Amino acid sequence: MKKVKCISGIFLMLAMVVMTSCMSVQKLPKTVQVPLVVSSQSVPTTYRNLEKTVRLNVTSTGAEDVMYDDSNLPERVRRILPQYIFVPSVREFAADATTSYMQRMCFGVTPNGDFRFDVDVKTFKMKWIDETSVECEIVINYKLLDGAGQTVVASSTASSRITLASAEQFGNGLGRAYAEALNNVNWDRIAKCLMVANTPKQEANVQVAGAGDTALEHTVIRWYITSTPQGADVSWRVVSSTPDVANTNSNFVGSTPYETTESFDIKGMTYNNSGNIQIEISCEKSGYITQRKRFNLRQAIDQKEISAKFNLIKDE
């Protein structure tokens, strides 16, 4: 009778099997399918109005299946417990749970996100502590990469370990433990990378990729080029001494007096390497000697202006 009561207590605590009586252990099923349940716990909508989105990449290199450990149970109990089959796979569950969690915090999770958020499940474990209690342990590694595949948030670990409440199902408990691990991710650090900085200095190493999502591309530069006499053709090109940015051919933009406001979209440029980049402006007019002036890009960004006056000399 003691043996039957022990078995009955385990199943009642976990609510895994609906039993009408405890008269016969032969009625216990050989297998029990356990659905992993995404936690519905409240998550604050902390990160509203993020300018950039993420593409979620979930792997499960350390836990392809739920790790089930009943080594602490007596042999007499292990013999009669069913085989637990967890669905869906750990990777599928983690992808759904992480997406749901991030969306509730107002992260934009899309298939073509500006950044890639990697989550690798290392441990997804359910362990019997004794005949009446179960412990769930989750360990995940995560990192954030930019559109060029460069790591912007280094690989970090978040984990959780909880003991299931009385009568809590395995699937619910594992889902709650996974949500607790997500709570321990440094989301502030992730969110900071998804905001467009107010100034280029605030994202000094972020490269321009041409998508319009950097502070440099949002920095408006005033151009004012004039000449004596007026009506000269104005062209400009990039002259770079950093391998991140390529030199360009001259590009005609207009005639003097030339005035406009534009932002830079020079691919590969960062605020830090802009000091190694120059803008060369050419001013030419038929019958006059072509003149050129160069401007340091860092200075132009800080001053938000490129201005020059050319006193053209006749070509005699």
VMD Tcl script that draws the C-alpha trace (Angstrom):
set ca {
  {0.00 0.00 0.00}
  {2.88 2.39 0.74}
  {4.23 1.80 -2.77}
  {0.89 2.62 -4.41}
  {0.45 5.79 -2.32}
  {3.91 7.01 -3.34}
  {3.18 6.55 -7.03}
  {-0.20 8.20 -6.69}
  {1.36 11.17 -4.93}
  {3.83 11.77 -7.76}
  {1.19 11.82 -10.48}
  {-1.23 13.95 -8.50}
  {1.50 16.52 -7.84}
  {2.35 16.83 -11.53}
  {-1.20 16.49 -12.88}
  {0.19 14.36 -15.66}
  {-2.24 11.46 -15.54}
  {-5.90 11.55 -14.65}
  {-6.46 8.55 -12.38}
  {-9.79 7.46 -11.05}
  {-8.25 5.17 -8.46}
  {-4.93 3.92 -7.08}
  {-5.96 0.29 -6.94}
  {-3.65 -1.08 -9.62}
  {-0.24 0.06 -10.88}
  {-0.85 -1.96 -14.07}
  {-3.22 0.79 -15.22}
  {-0.40 3.33 -15.43}
  {0.41 4.26 -19.06}
  {3.73 3.23 -20.56}
  {4.24 6.61 -22.27}
  {2.95 10.09 -21.55}
  {3.17 12.91 -24.09}
  {4.07 16.20 -22.43}
  {3.40 19.45 -24.37}
  {5.95 22.16 -23.65}
  {3.91 25.25 -22.82}
  {5.07 28.78 -23.61}
  {4.83 30.82 -20.42}
  {2.10 33.46 -20.36}
  {3.61 35.40 -17.47}
  {3.33 39.15 -17.70}
  {6.23 40.89 -19.44}
  {6.51 44.71 -19.32}
  {6.38 46.48 -22.68}
  {9.71 48.11 -21.92}
  {11.18 48.82 -25.34}
  {8.75 50.85 -27.40}
  {9.70 52.67 -30.60}
  {12.92 50.79 -31.35}
  {14.08 51.84 -34.82}
  {15.74 48.54 -35.76}
  {14.48 44.97 -35.91}
  {16.01 41.57 -35.19}
  {16.05 38.22 -36.91}
  {15.90 35.40 -34.38}
  {18.24 32.43 -34.85}
  {17.63 29.64 -32.32}
  {19.75 26.50 -31.99}
  {19.91 23.74 -29.40}
  {23.42 22.32 -29.58}
  {23.42 21.23 -25.95}
  {19.83 20.04 -25.61}
  {18.27 18.61 -28.73}
  {15.80 16.80 -26.48}
  {14.63 17.46 -22.93}
  {17.17 15.98 -20.55}
  {15.24 13.78 -18.13}
  {16.98 12.69 -14.92}
  {15.28 10.29 -12.53}
  {18.47 8.97 -10.92}
  {17.39 10.24 -7.47}
  {14.26 8.09 -7.48}
  {14.21 4.62 -5.95}
  {14.45 1.79 -8.43}
  {10.95 0.59 -7.48}
  {9.53 3.95 -8.62}
  {11.63 4.28 -11.79}
  {10.39 0.89 -13.00}
  {6.76 1.95 -13.06}
  {7.05 5.59 -14.18}
  {6.04 6.11 -17.81}
  {8.35 7.31 -20.54}
  {7.83 11.04 -21.02}
  {7.75 12.30 -24.61}
  {8.14 16.08 -24.86}
  {6.72 17.99 -27.83}
  {7.64 20.03 -29.78}
  {11.44 19.83 -30.01}
  {13.52 22.01 -27.72}
  {14.60 24.21 -30.64}
  {11.03 24.71 -31.87}
  {9.78 25.47 -28.39}
  {12.64 27.89 -27.65}
  {12.05 29.72 -30.94}
  {8.33 30.16 -30.17}
  {8.92 31.12 -26.54}
  {11.69 33.62 -27.32}
  {9.71 35.24 -30.14}
  {6.65 35.59 -27.92}
  {8.69 37.01 -25.05}
  {10.50 39.57 -27.25}
  {7.34 40.68 -29.01}
  {5.62 41.27 -25.68}
  {8.53 43.56 -24.79}
  {7.93 45.37 -28.12}
  {11.03 44.14 -29.97}
  {10.48 43.91 -33.71}
  {11.16 40.27 -34.61}
  {11.07 39.76 -38.39}
  {12.56 37.26 -40.88}
  {14.69 40.07 -42.42}
  {15.69 41.94 -39.28}
  {18.47 44.53 -39.25}
  {20.31 42.53 -36.58}
  {20.56 38.81 -35.84}
  {19.86 37.60 -32.32}
  {21.39 34.18 -31.68}
  {20.01 31.98 -28.90}
  {21.62 28.60 -28.26}
  {19.96 26.29 -25.73}
  {22.70 24.52 -23.79}
  {20.64 22.90 -21.05}
  {16.95 22.04 -20.98}
  {16.62 19.66 -18.07}
  {14.01 18.13 -15.82}
  {15.37 16.34 -12.74}
  {13.61 14.52 -9.93}
  {14.95 15.81 -6.60}
  {13.00 13.19 -4.66}
  {9.71 11.34 -4.99}
  {7.59 14.49 -4.58}
  {9.56 17.33 -6.20}
  {11.06 18.11 -9.59}
  {13.66 20.71 -10.57}
  {13.82 22.39 -13.99}
  {17.11 23.85 -15.19}
  {17.61 26.03 -18.28}
  {20.90 27.44 -19.64}
  {21.05 29.53 -22.83}
  {23.82 31.43 -24.60}
  {22.94 34.54 -26.58}
  {24.64 37.21 -28.70}
  {23.70 39.98 -31.12}
  {25.22 40.49 -34.56}
  {24.81 43.43 -36.92}
  {23.83 43.28 -40.58}
  {27.44 42.68 -41.60}
  {27.73 39.67 -39.28}
  {29.90 41.50 -36.74}
  {29.25 40.77 -33.07}
  {27.91 43.83 -31.26}
  {26.85 42.10 -28.03}
  {29.33 39.40 -27.04}
  {28.18 35.89 -26.21}
  {26.65 35.77 -22.73}
  {24.85 33.20 -20.61}
  {21.43 33.37 -18.97}
  {20.06 30.58 -16.81}
  {17.38 29.59 -14.35}
  {16.63 26.76 -11.93}
  {13.21 26.38 -10.37}
  {11.38 23.74 -8.34}
  {7.92 22.94 -9.60}
  {4.98 23.94 -7.50}
  {2.63 21.29 -6.20}
  {0.53 19.82 -9.02}
  {2.39 21.79 -11.71}
  {2.79 19.91 -14.97}
  {6.21 19.22 -16.45}
  {5.45 21.19 -19.62}
  {4.27 24.24 -17.71}
  {7.25 24.08 -15.37}
  {9.81 23.87 -18.13}
  {8.10 26.75 -19.93}
  {8.19 28.85 -16.79}
  {11.86 28.01 -16.23}
  {12.67 29.05 -19.81}
  {10.88 32.36 -19.28}
  {12.89 32.88 -16.09}
  {16.09 32.38 -18.09}
  {14.90 34.97 -20.63}
  {14.29 37.35 -17.73}
  {18.02 37.15 -17.02}
  {19.07 38.25 -20.52}
  {20.56 41.75 -20.62}
  {17.76 43.19 -22.74}
  {18.83 46.77 -22.05}
  {22.12 46.08 -23.83}
  {20.28 44.46 -26.76}
  {17.76 47.31 -27.04}
  {20.48 49.96 -26.97}
  {21.92 48.51 -30.18}
  {18.52 48.71 -31.87}
  {18.21 52.44 -31.37}
  {19.55 55.00 -33.82}
  {21.94 57.15 -31.81}
  {21.40 60.89 -31.60}
  {24.97 61.61 -32.72}
  {27.61 59.64 -34.63}
  {29.89 59.73 -31.57}
  {27.38 57.57 -29.68}
  {27.89 54.74 -32.18}
  {31.48 55.47 -33.08}
  {32.22 52.04 -34.58}
  {28.93 51.39 -36.39}
  {29.55 51.13 -40.13}
  {27.35 52.68 -42.77}
  {25.78 49.87 -44.80}
  {23.41 51.95 -46.93}
  {20.20 50.96 -45.15}
  {19.74 54.38 -43.54}
  {19.82 53.00 -40.01}
  {22.90 54.73 -38.59}
  {23.38 58.11 -36.96}
  {25.89 59.02 -39.69}
  {23.25 58.55 -42.37}
  {20.90 60.75 -40.36}
  {23.49 63.52 -39.98}
  {22.58 66.33 -42.36}
  {25.52 68.19 -43.92}
  {25.15 71.66 -45.47}
  {27.06 72.10 -48.71}
  {27.83 75.58 -50.00}
  {30.26 75.88 -52.92}
  {30.72 79.12 -54.80}
  {33.23 80.50 -57.28}
  {34.40 83.61 -59.06}
  {33.28 83.66 -61.81}
  {30.14 81.62 -61.11}
  {28.74 78.86 -63.31}
  {31.62 76.42 -62.70}
  {30.94 72.69 -62.54}
  {31.20 71.12 -59.08}
  {32.21 67.48 -58.60}
  {33.30 65.50 -55.56}
  {34.93 62.18 -54.77}
  {36.00 60.13 -51.76}
  {39.71 59.87 -50.99}
  {40.25 57.23 -48.32}
  {43.26 56.00 -46.37}
  {41.30 53.35 -44.46}
  {40.68 49.90 -45.96}
  {37.07 50.02 -44.78}
  {36.16 52.70 -47.33}
  {36.97 52.65 -51.05}
  {38.08 55.61 -53.15}
  {35.50 56.76 -55.67}
  {35.47 58.49 -59.03}
  {34.40 62.12 -59.31}
  {30.67 62.70 -59.25}
  {29.17 65.85 -60.81}
  {26.63 67.45 -58.47}
  {25.87 70.89 -59.95}
  {27.17 74.34 -60.80}
  {28.21 77.24 -58.65}
  {26.71 78.65 -56.62}
  {25.94 75.14 -55.37}
  {23.98 74.83 -52.13}
  {22.22 71.79 -50.69}
  {21.73 69.73 -47.55}
  {22.51 66.04 -47.73}
  {23.51 63.16 -45.49}
  {26.46 60.83 -46.06}
  {25.93 57.25 -47.16}
  {29.57 56.28 -47.73}
  {29.60 52.53 -47.15}
  {32.08 51.26 -44.58}
  {32.41 54.63 -42.91}
  {32.25 54.96 -39.14}
  {32.70 58.00 -36.98}
  {36.02 56.62 -35.80}
  {37.45 56.02 -39.28}
  {36.03 59.23 -40.76}
  {39.21 61.04 -39.77}
  {41.01 58.94 -42.41}
  {38.59 59.93 -45.17}
  {38.57 63.08 -47.23}
  {36.08 64.64 -49.61}
  {37.81 66.17 -52.63}
  {35.79 68.89 -54.37}
  {36.65 69.93 -57.92}
  {35.59 73.17 -59.53}
  {36.11 73.59 -63.27}
  {35.00 75.98 -65.94}
  {35.93 76.25 -69.60}
  {38.86 78.64 -70.05}
  {39.91 78.36 -66.39}
  {42.33 76.11 -64.51}
  {40.58 73.33 -62.63}
  {40.91 73.72 -58.87}
  {40.50 71.14 -56.10}
  {40.08 71.33 -52.35}
  {39.97 68.52 -49.77}
  {37.97 68.39 -46.55}
  {38.46 66.00 -43.66}
  {35.26 64.04 -43.21}
  {35.45 63.95 -39.41}
  {35.60 67.73 -39.32}
  {32.72 68.00 -41.78}
  {30.59 65.68 -39.63}
  {31.32 67.60 -36.44}
  {30.68 70.98 -38.09}
  {27.82 69.64 -40.24}
  {29.07 71.75 -43.11}
  {31.30 71.71 -46.19}
  {31.80 75.15 -47.68}
  {34.37 76.59 -50.07}
  {34.95 79.47 -52.42}
  {37.07 79.02 -55.55}
  {38.76 82.02 -57.17}
  {39.24 80.62 -60.66}
  {42.32 81.58 -62.68}
  {42.17 81.91 -66.45}
  {44.04 79.26 -68.39}
  {46.34 81.37 -70.60}
}
mol new
graphics top color blue
foreach p $ca { graphics top sphere $p radius 0.5 }
foreach p [lrange $ca 0 end-1] q [lrange $ca 1 end] { graphics top cylinder $p $q radius 0.2 }
display resetview
